[in-house]
Amino acid sequence: MSKNKSTLILSTKHKMKVVLIFITAILLANAEKPCPPENVKVPPRALVGKWYLRSASPDIFELVSNVTEVYSAHGNHYYGNVTDVSHKHGPETHRVNLTVSGSTLKFKMNDTHDYDTDYQILAVDKDYFIFYGYPKAIPSGLALIHYRQPCPKEDILKKVKKDLKNVCLDYKNFACICINTGFQLYPVTFNQNTSTKHKMKVVLIFIAAILLANAEKPCPPEDLEVPPRAFVGKWYLRSASPDIFENVTNITEVYSARGNDYFGNVTEESPEYGQELHRVNLTFSGKNLTLKINDTHEYDTENQILAVDKDYVISYVYPEAVPSGLALIHYRQPCPKEDVIKRVKKALKDVCLDYKYFGNDTSVPCDYKE
């Protein structure tokens, strides 16, 4: 009898542990699981471009927020960057590789493997994609919704809700954030023991999120036509937003054409390395130009062509070096004249950009001044 009694006399701490084990078991057993569709087709290059992770089940946004992804494609493989803002580490950028096979997406990060796993693609749309997996960080399962827009509109959310229902998931169980003015939709609280240093770190994280969210983005034209061999010849990169000319100056490009592809050299000067020459290859498709540099891949990316003129080309990219986005203006002249600048300003306005936000390379001596 005394032996039986001893089995019933448990410490409060042990009782709590047993209760927590049972709660965990219940949560794991009742965790929402999808019923994957049998006929998911992922179109070629479907994941290319910029995406915003804005919905997740379970909620991961107390740990990490403002997750932005930019992918380029190479066959069935994708590569690119994921940027996020975490409360522990602040803004971070991760290099990632994705491989699509049927409806399975193999995800690998170069510097942390907490989220490496085979994700099951549940839905693909031009405005969003949904997938589900069992990463190390959340072994009970994680559903994610990635959008083309930082704040998806109501009509898109309606389609998402319908797609979730089709795969036995419910939108109401998803945590969502929308970064419209740069602020996440969850509170940040400090208590009396919070250090000033920690408060400042949190404030800086939010400022970084605001800057990233409010970065000027273009609205690409729908009817842009790029003439054959439009990029052949010599070009001078003289304007960029954000300003890159503290790190690199006097960028000159010379291209030859082979079919829809271009090849040539880019020369530049940097305070760190002096004058450098890079061999580059460009592949043109529609309004996109894929850039590959032979010796450094920080600027390898798909260029979205916004405007083409005999005197200038305007493009927009998401390179590893500037994952929030970079607008570039390439000129035929090393020092563009006033009439060219006027046309550039109008072309920028037509694609929702403003010349006043561009930095200009002033390192090149010019007789002409704007």
N, C-alpha and C positions, 0 to 999 in steps of 0.2 A: 504493500500500500504506500509506504513511504517512497518507494522507488517510483511509483506512478505519479505521486504528488510532485516529485522533483521534476518530472517532465512537464508539468503544468506551470511551474513557477518560473516564468521567463522575465528577464529584465525588461524595463520599458524600452531601452535601446534596441533589444533584440526583437521585441514585438513590432516596433516601428519598421525594422528591417524586413521582417516577414510580410508586413502589410505592403511595403513598397515593392517587394518582389511580386506579390499578387497583382498590384495595380499595374506594374510593368507588363506582366503576362497578359492581363486583360487588354491593355492598350495595344500590345503587339497582335493579339488575336483579333481585335476589332478594327485594326488599322485599315483604312479604306484602300482597297486594292482594285486595279483596273481590270476590265475584261477586254484585252487588246483586239482590235478588228483584224480580220484575216486578209483584208485587201488593201492595206496601206501601201501606196506607191509614193516614193520620194523622187520627185523630178530631178534630173541632173542639175547641179549647181543651185539647188533650192535653198541652201543655207548660206550662200555667199552674201556678203554685205554686213550691215550693222543690225544688231538685235539688242533688246532691252529685257532683262529678266525682271518681271514685275509681279509675278504670282507664284506661290509655292505652297505645297502641302506635304508635311507640316511647315509651320512658320520658321523661316531661317533668317528673317530680316532684323531680328534683334542682334544678330551676330555680324551680319554683312548686308550692305545695302548698295544702291546705285550700281548694280551689276550690269556692265555693258560688254557686248561681245562683237568682235569684228573678224569675219572669216573670208579667206580666199580659198579657191579650189584648185586641186590638181587631180583630175580623174575623179574617183570616188572618195578621195581624201581631201580633208579641209585642214587648214592651218591658220592660226591667227592669234589674237590677244583677248584676254578677259581682264577687264579692269573692275575693281570693286573698292568700296570704302568700308573698312571694318573698324569696330570700336576699339579693338586691341592694337591693330597695326597701322590704322589710317589708310590712305589711298594706296593701292597696290596694282601692279600689272603682272599677269601671268601669261606665258607662252603656252599654247595648247595645240593638240592635234586631235582631229576627229576622223574616224573611218566609218563610212556608211556601207552596210551590207544588208540588203533587203530592207526590213523595218528595224534593224538594230544599228545603234550608233555607239561605237567604241570611243570613249572620251578619256584623254590623257593630258595631265598638266605637267609642265616640266619641273616645277619647284615644290609642289605639294601634291600628295596622292590621296588626300582625304576624300576627294570626289571622283577619283578614277573608277570607272565601271563601264559595263555594257548597259546602255539605256535603251529602252524599248520606245520607238517612235509611235505615238498614238494618233497624232493628227498633224498634217502639214497644210498650211494655207499661205497665200502671199503675204498675209498680215501677221501670222503667228505660227509657232509650232509647239506641240505639247509632247513631252516624253516622261518616262518613268523608269526609275532604276533603284538599285540597292547599294549606294556608295558606303564606304567605310565609315564616314561621318554620321550617316543615318541608315543603319542596317535594316531598320524596319520598313524602309521604302520612302522614296521622295519623288513627288510629281512636280514638274516645273513647266511654266508657261512663258515663252519668250515672244516678245512683240516687236514689230517693226517701228512702232511709235513709242516714245518714252511715256506717254499717257494715252493708252488706247481709248478710242471713241466708243460710244454706246453701241453702235451697230456691230463693231468688232467683238465687243464683249458678249453680245447676243449669240454670235456665231460660236464663240469659245464655249459658252454655257451649253449650247446644243451639242457640240463635239464632245465635251466632257460627259454629258449624259449618255451619249452613244457608247462610251467606253466605261460606263458604270462609276463615274466620278461625279462629284457635286461641287459646283463653284463656291458654294457657301462655306465649304471646308478649307478653302484656300485663303491664305493671308496675302494681301495685296498692298503694294506701295505705288504711289504715283509721284514722280518728281516733276512738278510743273513749275514751281518757283524755286526749286532746289531743296525744299524741306520734305523729309520723310514723314509719313503719316503715323508716327508713333512718338510718345513723349520721351524727353530726356530729363531726368531728375537728378539733382545733386543733394546729398545730405551734408550735415555739418562736418563730417569727417573727410569729405572729398577735398583733396588737395587742390591748390590753385593751379599747379602744373597739369593735373589731370583735366580740370575744367578747361584750361586753355587748349589742351590737345583735342578735346571733344569739339570745341568751337572751331578750331582749325579744320577738323574733319568735315564739319558742316559747310564751312566756307569752300573747301575743295569740292564738295558735292554740288554746291550752288554754281561754282564756276564751270564745272563739267556739264551740269544740266542746262545752263543758260548759254553755252558756247553757240556762236552763230552757225546755223545750219542752212544749206542751200535748198531751194525748191527746184529740182532739175527740170529743164524744158522737155516737153513731150515730143516736139517735132524737130529736134536737132538733127541735122544731116552733116556728116563729116565727109568731105570730099576725099577721093583716093589720093594717097601720097601727101596728105595735108601736113604731115609733121616732118617731111623731108627737109633737110637743110640745117641752118644754125639758129639756135634760140638762146635767149638770155633770161634766166629766172631772176626777176628784180623785185617782185612783190609777193608777200605771203601773210596769211592770217591763220594762227598767231605768228608773230614776228620770230623768224628763225635766224636772223642775220647777225646775232651776237655770237652764234656758234659756227656759222659757215657763210662765206661771201663769194662774190664774183663767180656764180654758178653759170657755166656755159655748156650747152648741149648741142651735139651734132649727130643727126640721124640720117641713115639711108634706109630704103624700103626694099622688102622682098615679099611680094604678095600683100597680105594684110599685116605682115610683121615688119617691125623696124629694128635696126640694130645700130649701135654707135657708141659714142663716148660722152661722159659727163666729167667736166673738170671743175674744181672748186678750190677754195682756200679756207683753211680753218686755223684758229690761233694755236690749236694743239698739234696739228700734223703738217701745217704749211700747205703747199699746193699738192693736190692729189688728182689722179685720173682714174675713172672707173669705166669698165666696159659694161654696157647695158643692153638688154633686149626688151622690146615692147611687143605685145600681142594685142591687136585691135579686134574688138567684137562689139557691134552695135554702137553704144555710146560709152563703152568701157575700154580702158587701155590698161593691160596688166604689165606692171613694171618689175623687172628683175635686174638687180645689180650683182655683178659676178663676185665681188669680194666682201660686201657687207649687205646684210639683209634687213637692216633697221628701217629702210624705206621701201622694201618690197611690198607692193599692195596693188589693188585695183584702183585705177584712176577713173573717176566719173567725169566725163567731159561735159562742161557746162556751156562753153561758148568757143567757137572757132572762127577766126578772122585771118586775113592775110597778114595782119600785123601782130596778132596775139592769140594765145590759147589760154583759157581759164579751166582749171581742173580742181577736183576735190578728192581727198584721199584720207584713209585712216591707217597710217603706218604705225609700226611698233613704237617708233620714237615719239609720235604724237597721237596716241590712241583716241583722244577726244575729237580728232578731225583736223585737217589742214587744207586750206584753200591756197592755190598757187596760180600766179599769173606769169606766163612765159611770153617774152616779147621778141620780135625780129630784130629790134634795135637795142644796142646796149644801153642807150639813154632815150626812152620813148618820148616823143614830142607831145605837145599839148593836145593836138587833135586826136591822137591815139588814146591818151589818158581820158579824154571826154567820152570816147566810145566805150572804153573799158568800164567807166563809172556807170554808164547806161546799161551795159551788158550785165554788170554785177547786180544792179537794181532789179533787172528782169528775172534774176534767179535768187532773189531775197537776200543778197549780200550787200554790204556797204563798204565802199572804198576807204572810208575813214578808219576802219578797223584793221587795215592792212599795214604791215611794216614794209618799208622799202630799203633796198640795199644801197646805202649811201657811201659805200667804200669805193665805188667805181667813180673816178673823176669824170664829170660831165660839164660841158659848156652850158648846156641847157638846164634851166631850173624851172620847176613847175610853178 
